[in-house]
C-alpha cells in the first residue's frame, strides 16, 4: 500500500454536520457527502436502462438454460463440476439473506435517517468516532455481505469514511450471532471467543485510524444512485433497494464463482503440509479464509474442523475471513471502487494477521 499525501481532517463547525466531516459545499448535491469523490455525471435514464438490460440478460440466460437443459445436465455430472456448483450455490445461499438485509438497512439509512442524527450519534472528532463506530458493530447481527452496502450508505449520509470503514470491518466479526457461533464451535476453548472479538475490534480501529492518516478521498467512488430527493419515502426506499441489490448482487456472484473455483483447484494435501510450520500455518489459514469466502456466521465451524492447525492459526482464519475474502473484495470494488478495494484489502489482510498473532500470543 503506497503512502499518499497525509489527509487532513477538520471538525465541522456546524452542529448539523456529521462528526468529522466538512459541511457540504454549495455546488455539491445534497445526497453526496463531502470527502468522497463525485461519480461521473449520468443522465437520469442511464441507471434505469442499465437495470432493464440486466433483467433482459438474466431472462435470456434462463431461457437458454431451459432450452439446453439436457446438455447442461450431462455436463454437470462431472464430480469436480458438481463440487464447484455446490460451493457456488452454498456461498450464494449463505450470503444472499444478509446482503438483502444489509441493502434494506442501507435504504432505511439513506431515506429515513436524517443527517443530523449522525452528528449526535458519533463524536465530532473523527479519531474518536472510529472506536465508537467499531463498537457499534456489536449491535448489528449480520455478515460482511450486509455491512458493505450499509457502510456505503453511511458515507452517503455524511459519516466520515474512517468511521464507516471501521464499522464495515467490525460488524460482521463481533456481533452476537458470530460470537455465539464461535463459542458453540469451540466448546473446549472458550478463550477463542474473547480472542476473536478482541483481535477483530483492534483491526477495525487500526484500519479506521490508518484511513484518517493515509486515506485519500478520491480513492472512494460510490456508484451513481438515482436521485431520491424528489420521490416519496416509500418509492425512494424501493428505488434504493433495487439499485443496491442489482449493483452489489452482481459482484457477489463474481466472488462466489471465484471462491468455488479455488475450492476445486487447491489440493487439500497442501494444507496438511503447511500445518506443521507455525509461521506458514498462520499465513496458510489466513489465505485460505480469503479464498473460501465463508460467511462469518459459519466460518467458526470450518475453523474448528481444521484441528491439525494451532489455535493461533485458526484465530487468523476467523479474523481475516469476515474482513477480507474474494466475495467481499468484489463487493467493495463495486460499492467503493477498484482503487479503494485494491489498497484497502491488502492492508486489512496484513493488519488482521498481525492482530491475530498478537492477541493469540496473549490470550490463547
C-alpha positions in Angstrom: 0.0 0.0 0.0 1.6 3.2 -1.1 1.8 6.1 1.3 0.0 9.1 -0.2 0.0 12.6 1.0 -1.3 12.9 4.5 -5.1 13.6 4.6 -6.1 16.3 6.9 -9.5 16.2 8.6 -11.1 19.2 10.3 -14.0 19.2 12.6 -17.1 20.8 11.2 -18.1 24.0 13.0 -21.7 23.4 12.1 -23.7 21.3 14.6 -25.8 19.9 11.8 -22.9 18.3 10.0 -21.8 14.7 10.8 -18.8 14.1 13.1 -15.5 14.9 11.5 -17.0 15.8 8.1 -16.9 19.2 6.5 -20.3 20.7 5.7 -21.5 20.2 2.1 -20.3 22.7 -0.5 -22.9 24.8 -2.3 -22.3 23.1 -5.5 -22.3 19.6 -4.1 -25.6 17.7 -4.4 -27.5 17.2 -1.2 -27.2 13.4 -1.3 -23.5 13.4 -1.8 -21.2 13.6 1.3 -18.1 15.7 1.5 -14.8 13.9 1.3 -15.9 11.4 -1.3 -15.1 11.8 -5.0 -18.1 12.6 -7.1 -19.3 10.0 -9.5 -19.3 10.8 -13.2 -22.4 12.6 -14.5 -25.1 10.3 -15.7 -28.4 11.1 -17.3 -31.5 10.4 -15.3 -32.4 7.5 -17.5 -29.0 5.8 -17.5 -29.4 3.6 -14.4 -32.9 2.6 -15.4 -31.7 1.5 -18.9 -28.8 -0.5 -17.4 -31.1 -2.2 -14.8 -33.5 -3.0 -17.6 -30.8 -4.5 -19.7 -29.6 -6.6 -16.8 -33.1 -8.1 -16.4 -33.2 -8.8 -20.1 -29.9 -10.6 -20.0 -31.0 -12.6 -16.9 -34.2 -13.6 -18.7 -32.3 -14.6 -21.8 -29.9 -16.8 -19.8 -32.9 -18.6 -18.1 -34.5 -19.3 -21.5 -31.2 -20.7 -22.8 -30.9 -23.0 -19.7 -34.4 -24.3 -20.3 -33.7 -25.0 -24.0 -30.3 -26.6 -23.4 -31.2 -28.3 -20.1 -30.2 -31.8 -21.4 -26.6 -30.9 -22.4 -26.2 -28.9 -19.2 -27.4 -31.8 -17.1 -24.8 -34.1 -18.7 -22.1 -31.5 -18.3 -22.6 -31.1 -14.5 -22.4 -34.8 -13.9 -18.6 -34.4 -13.6 -17.6 -34.7 -9.9 -15.4 -31.6 -10.0 -18.1 -29.5 -11.6 -20.6 -30.8 -9.1 -18.3 -29.7 -6.3 -17.9 -26.3 -8.0 -21.7 -25.9 -8.3 -22.2 -27.0 -4.7 -19.7 -24.4 -3.3 -21.0 -21.7 -5.6 -24.6 -22.2 -4.6 -23.8 -22.6 -0.9 -21.9 -19.2 -0.9 -24.8 -17.5 -2.5 -27.4 -19.1 -0.2 -25.4 -18.1 2.9 -24.7 -14.6 1.7 -27.9 -13.5 0.0 -30.2 -13.2 3.0 -27.6 -11.0 4.7 -27.0 -9.0 1.6 -30.7 -8.3 1.3 -30.8 -7.4 5.0 -27.9 -5.0 4.6 -29.3 -3.4 1.4 -32.7 -2.9 3.2 -31.0 -1.3 6.2 -28.8 0.8 3.9 -32.0 2.1 2.2 -33.5 2.9 5.6 -30.4 4.9 6.5 -30.5 6.7 3.1 -34.2 7.6 3.2 -35.5 7.7 6.8 -32.5 8.7 8.9 -31.7 12.4 8.9 -28.1 13.6 8.5 -28.4 15.4 11.9 -28.7 12.0 13.6 -25.1 11.1 12.9 -23.9 14.4 14.3 -25.5 13.4 17.6 -24.6 9.7 17.5 -20.9 10.0 16.7 -18.2 12.1 18.4 -17.3 15.2 16.4 -13.6 14.3 16.2 -13.0 11.6 13.6 -10.3 9.8 15.7 -12.9 9.3 18.4 -15.7 8.4 16.0 -13.6 5.4 14.8 -13.8 3.3 18.1 -17.4 4.3 18.6 -18.3 3.0 15.2 -16.3 -0.1 15.7 -18.1 -1.0 18.9 -21.4 -0.2 17.2 -20.9 -3.4 15.2 -21.8 -5.4 18.3 -25.5 -4.5 18.0 -25.9 -5.4 14.3 -26.4 -9.2 13.6 -25.2 -9.7 10.1 -22.4 -10.8 7.9 -19.9 -9.0 5.7 -22.2 -9.0 2.7 -24.6 -6.7 4.5 -22.0 -4.4 6.1 -20.7 -3.3 2.7 -23.8 -1.5 1.4 -24.5 -0.2 5.0 -21.1 1.4 5.1 -21.6 2.9 1.7 -24.9 4.4 2.8 -23.3 5.8 6.0 -20.7 7.6 3.8 -23.5 8.9 1.6 -25.2 10.3 4.7 -22.1 12.2 5.7 -20.4 9.9 8.2 -16.6 10.2 8.0 -15.3 7.4 5.8 -12.9 6.3 8.6 -15.8 5.6 11.0 -17.9 3.9 8.3 -15.0 1.6 7.3 -14.3 0.7 10.9 -18.0 -0.3 11.2 -17.7 -2.3 8.0 -14.9 -4.4 9.4 -16.2 -4.8 13.0 -19.9 -5.5 12.4 -19.5 -9.0 10.8 -16.9 -10.1 13.2 -18.0 -9.1 16.7 -21.8 -9.2 16.5 -23.7 -11.5 18.9 -24.5 -14.2 16.4 -20.9 -14.6 15.3 -19.5 -14.7 18.8 -22.2 -17.2 19.9 -21.4 -19.5 16.9 -17.7 -19.3 17.8 -18.5 -20.4 21.4 -20.5 -23.3 20.1 -17.8 -24.4 17.6 -15.1 -24.2 20.3 -16.7 -25.6 23.5 -13.4 -26.6 25.0 -11.6 -23.4 24.1 -13.9 -20.5 25.3 -10.9 -18.1 25.1 -11.3 -18.3 21.3 -14.4 -16.1 21.7 -12.5 -13.4 23.6 -9.6 -13.6 21.2 -11.7 -13.3 18.1 -13.7 -10.3 19.5 -10.6 -8.5 20.7 -8.5 -9.1 17.6 -11.3 -8.1 15.2 -12.0 -4.9 17.2 -8.3 -4.0 17.1 -8.2 -4.4 13.3 -11.3 -2.3 12.8 -10.0 0.6 14.9 -6.5 0.4 13.4 -7.8 0.5 9.8 -10.1 3.4 10.7 -7.2 5.4 12.1 -4.9 4.4 9.2 -7.5 5.8 6.8 -7.5 9.1 8.7 -3.8 9.3 8.3 -3.2 7.8 4.9 -6.5 7.7 3.1 -7.5 9.9 0.2 -11.0 11.0 -0.7 -10.5 10.2 -4.4 -10.0 6.5 -3.6 -13.7 6.2 -2.8 -16.1 6.5 -5.7 -19.6 5.5 -4.7 -21.7 4.3 -7.7 -24.3 6.7 -9.0 -27.6 6.2 -7.3 -30.9 7.5 -8.6 -31.9 10.9 -7.1 -34.1 10.0 -4.2 -34.9 13.5 -3.0 -37.9 14.1 -5.4 -39.6 10.8 -4.5 -41.9 9.8 -1.7 -40.2 8.0 1.1 -41.8 4.6 0.1 -40.8 4.9 -3.5 -37.3 6.2 -2.6 -36.8 3.2 -0.3 -37.6 0.7 -3.0 -35.6 2.6 -5.6 -32.5 2.4 -3.3 -33.1 -1.3 -2.6 -33.4 -2.2 -6.3 -30.3 -0.2 -7.2 -28.1 -1.7 -4.4 -29.3 -5.3 -5.0 -28.5 -5.1 -8.7 -25.1 -3.5 -8.1 -23.9 -5.4 -5.0 -25.5 -8.7 -6.1 -23.6 -8.9 -9.3 -20.3 -8.6 -7.5 -21.4 -11.2 -5.0 -22.0 -13.7 -7.9 -18.5 -13.0 -9.2 -16.9 -13.5 -5.8 -18.9 -16.8 -5.3 -17.6 -18.0 -8.7 -14.0 -17.2 -7.7 -14.4 -18.9 -4.3 -15.9 -22.1 -5.9 -13.1 -22.2 -8.5 -10.4 -22.0 -5.7 -12.1 -24.8 -3.7 -11.9 -27.1 -6.7 -8.3 -26.2 -7.8 -6.5 -26.1 -4.4 -5.3 -29.6 -3.3 -6.2 -30.5 0.2 -2.8 -32.2 0.8 -1.2 -28.8 0.6 -2.9 -27.8 3.9 -1.6 -30.9 5.6 2.0 -30.0 4.7 1.7 -26.4 5.9 0.1 -27.3 9.3 3.4 -28.4 10.8 5.1 -25.0 10.4 4.0 -22.3 13.0 4.5 -19.3 10.7 3.3 -20.9 7.4 0.3 -22.3 9.1 -0.9 -18.9 10.1 -0.4 -17.5 6.6 -1.9 -20.6 5.0 -5.1 -20.3 7.0 -5.3 -16.6 6.5 -5.0 -17.0 2.7 -7.5 -19.9 2.9 -10.0 -17.7 4.6 -9.7 -15.2 1.7 -10.2 -18.0 -0.9 -13.0 -19.9 0.8 -15.2 -16.8 1.3 -17.3 -18.4 4.1 -20.0 -16.4 5.8 -18.9 -15.1 9.2 -21.8 -16.9 10.9 -20.5 -20.3 9.6 -16.7 -19.9 9.5 -16.1 -20.9 13.1 -17.3 -24.4 12.4 -14.9 -24.7 9.5 -12.1 -23.4 11.7 -12.9 -25.9 14.4 -12.7 -28.8 11.9 -9.1 -27.8 11.0 -7.8 -29.5 14.1 -4.4 -30.1 12.7 -3.6 -26.4 12.9 -2.8 -24.4 16.1 -5.4 -22.2 17.8 -3.5 -19.1 16.7 -3.6 -20.2 13.1 -7.3 -20.8 13.3 -7.8 -17.4 15.0 -6.1 -15.8 12.0 -8.7 -17.7 9.8 -11.5 -16.3 11.9 -10.2 -12.7 12.0 -9.3 -12.4 8.3 -12.3 -14.2 6.8 -15.0 -11.6 7.7 -12.8 -8.7 6.6 -11.0 -9.9 3.5 -12.3 -12.6 1.2 -13.0 -12.9 -2.5 -16.7 -12.0 -2.5 -16.0 -9.1 -0.1 -13.3 -7.7 -2.2 -15.6 -7.9 -5.2 -18.4 -6.2 -3.4 -16.0 -3.5 -2.1 -14.8 -2.9 -5.6 -18.4 -2.5 -6.7 -19.6 -0.2 -3.9 -16.4 1.9 -3.3 -14.4 1.5 -6.5 -11.5 -0.7 -7.6 -8.9 1.9 -6.5 -10.2 1.6 -2.9 -10.5 -2.2 -2.8 -7.0 -2.9 -4.2 -5.5 -0.8 -1.5 -7.8 -1.4 1.4 -8.0 -5.3 1.1 -4.2 -6.0 1.3 -3.7 -3.5 4.1 -6.6 -5.1 6.1 -5.2 -8.6 5.5 -1.8 -7.6 6.9 -3.2 -5.8 9.9 -5.6 -8.8 10.6 -2.8 -11.3 10.5 -0.6 -9.3 12.9 -3.5 -8.7 15.3 -4.5 -12.4 15.3 -0.9 -13.4 16.1 -0.5 -10.7 18.8 -3.8 -11.4 20.5 -3.3 -15.2 20.1 0.1 -15.0 21.9 -1.6 -13.3 24.9 -5.0 -15.0 25.1 -4.6 -18.5 23.7 
